[in-house]
Amino acid sequence: MIVQRRGGMTEFIPSPQEKREGLVRDHSFNLIENLHQRLYRLETELGLPLEDAEDCSMFLEKLKRDESRNIAIHNELLSKE
């Protein structure tokens, strides 16, 4: 974090590394979900067993629910301040 102070004001600026990490964090789940959907279609078209793909779908749904709950808790805590 880069901190700049001017005229009694403090400005917090994310470093380039923090910006990169934020970008990866914000979009990684969507990329994984997209890859899963593509692999699922290939497995379906090739007639491969879908047990692992269905397990992965359930796991991704659980991750999505957990992330939504975490965001809700975070927003709730921010609103209490």
C-alpha positions as CSV (number, residue, x, y, z in Angstrom):
1,M,0.0,0.0,0.0
2,I,1.3,3.4,-1.0
3,V,0.5,6.2,1.4
4,Q,0.5,9.8,0.3
5,R,-0.1,12.7,2.7
6,R,-1.0,16.1,1.4
7,G,-2.4,19.0,3.3
8,G,-3.7,17.0,6.2
9,M,-5.3,14.4,3.8
10,T,-4.0,10.8,3.7
11,E,-4.5,8.8,0.5
12,F,-4.1,5.1,0.4
13,I,-3.1,3.8,-3.1
14,P,-2.9,0.1,-3.8
15,S,0.5,-1.0,-5.1
16,P,0.7,-2.6,-8.6
17,Q,1.1,-6.0,-6.9
18,E,-2.0,-5.5,-4.8
19,K,-3.9,-4.4,-8.0
20,R,-2.9,-7.6,-9.7
21,E,-3.8,-9.8,-6.8
22,G,-7.2,-8.1,-6.5
23,L,-7.8,-8.7,-10.2
24,V,-7.0,-12.3,-10.0
25,R,-9.0,-12.8,-6.8
26,D,-12.1,-11.0,-8.3
27,H,-12.2,-13.0,-11.5
28,S,-10.6,-16.4,-10.7
29,F,-13.9,-18.0,-9.6
30,N,-15.6,-17.0,-12.9
31,L,-12.7,-18.4,-14.9
32,I,-12.9,-21.7,-13.0
33,E,-16.6,-21.9,-13.5
34,N,-16.3,-21.2,-17.2
35,L,-13.6,-24.0,-17.5
36,H,-15.8,-26.4,-15.6
37,Q,-18.8,-25.7,-17.9
38,R,-16.6,-26.3,-21.0
39,L,-15.3,-29.6,-19.7
40,Y,-18.8,-30.7,-18.7
41,R,-20.0,-30.2,-22.2
42,L,-17.0,-32.1,-23.6
43,E,-17.6,-35.0,-21.2
44,T,-21.3,-35.1,-22.1
45,E,-20.6,-35.1,-25.8
46,L,-18.0,-37.8,-25.5
47,G,-20.2,-40.0,-23.3
48,L,-17.8,-40.0,-20.3
49,P,-19.1,-40.7,-16.8
50,L,-20.4,-37.5,-15.2
51,E,-20.0,-38.3,-11.5
52,D,-16.9,-36.2,-11.1
53,A,-18.4,-33.3,-13.1
54,E,-21.5,-33.3,-10.9
55,D,-19.3,-33.4,-7.8
56,C,-17.4,-30.4,-9.1
57,S,-20.7,-28.6,-9.9
58,M,-21.9,-29.1,-6.3
59,F,-18.5,-28.0,-5.0
60,L,-18.7,-24.8,-7.1
61,E,-22.2,-24.1,-5.9
62,K,-21.1,-24.5,-2.3
63,L,-18.2,-22.1,-2.9
64,K,-20.6,-19.6,-4.5
65,R,-23.0,-19.8,-1.5
66,D,-20.1,-19.4,1.0
67,E,-18.7,-16.4,-0.8
68,S,-22.1,-14.8,-0.9
69,R,-22.5,-15.3,2.8
70,N,-19.0,-13.9,3.5
71,I,-19.8,-10.8,1.4
72,A,-23.1,-10.3,3.3
73,I,-21.3,-10.7,6.7
74,H,-18.6,-8.2,5.5
75,N,-21.2,-5.7,4.3
76,E,-23.1,-6.1,7.6
77,L,-20.0,-5.4,9.6
78,L,-19.1,-2.4,7.6
79,S,-22.6,-0.9,8.0
80,K,-22.4,-1.2,11.8
81,E,-19.3,1.1,11.9
